[in-house]
């Protein structure tokens, strides 16, 4: 979570604001990454908590439970 981790995992130099709101495949498997704000940022900027919640909801939508 946070811009440096998101940029590294998503292999992008875009700012966090541009990386948010989409799921990006991670490597060659089925895993995906959703960028969101760092928790320390949210402590300083509580108005962005709703955006972080939307990011977490998007991440949950991408999750498909393993069958079996």
C-alpha positions in Angstrom: 0.0 0.0 0.0 1.2 3.5 -0.8 2.8 5.0 -3.9 6.2 3.4 -3.8 4.8 -0.1 -3.3 2.2 0.4 -6.0 4.6 1.8 -8.5 7.0 -1.0 -7.9 4.4 -3.8 -8.2 2.6 -2.2 -11.1 5.9 -1.3 -12.8 4.8 2.3 -13.4 6.1 5.8 -12.5 2.6 7.2 -12.5 1.5 8.9 -9.3 -0.8 7.0 -7.0 -3.8 9.0 -8.0 -3.5 7.6 -11.6 -2.8 4.0 -10.4 -5.9 3.8 -8.2 -9.3 2.5 -9.4 -8.1 -0.4 -11.5 -6.8 -3.9 -11.0 -3.5 -4.7 -12.8 -2.3 -8.3 -13.4 0.7 -9.2 -11.3 3.2 -11.3 -13.3 2.0 -14.2 -15.3 -0.4 -15.7 -12.9 -4.0 -14.9 -12.0 -3.0 -12.5 -9.2 -4.0 -8.8 -9.5 -2.9 -5.7 -7.7 -5.1 -2.8 -6.7 -3.3 0.4 -5.5 -4.5 2.3 -2.5 -3.4 4.8 0.0 -0.9 4.0 2.8 -2.5 3.8 6.2 -0.3 6.5 7.6 -1.5 8.8 4.8 -5.1 8.1 5.8 -4.4 9.1 9.4 -3.2 12.5 8.1 -5.9 12.8 5.4 -9.1 11.2 6.7 -11.2 12.7 3.9 -9.6 10.1 1.5 -10.8 7.1 3.6 -13.8 6.8 1.3 -11.5 6.4 -1.7 -9.4 3.8 0.2 -12.6 1.9 1.0 -13.6 1.9 -2.7 -10.1 0.5 -3.5 -10.6 -2.3 -1.0 -14.0 -3.1 -2.4 -12.5 -3.3 -5.9 -9.8 -5.6 -4.6 -12.5 -7.8 -3.0 -14.4 -8.0 -6.3 -11.2 -9.3 -8.0 -10.9 -12.1 -5.5 -12.2 -15.5 -6.7 -12.1 -18.2 -4.0 -10.4 -21.4 -4.9 -12.8 -24.3 -5.5 -12.5 -27.5 -3.6 
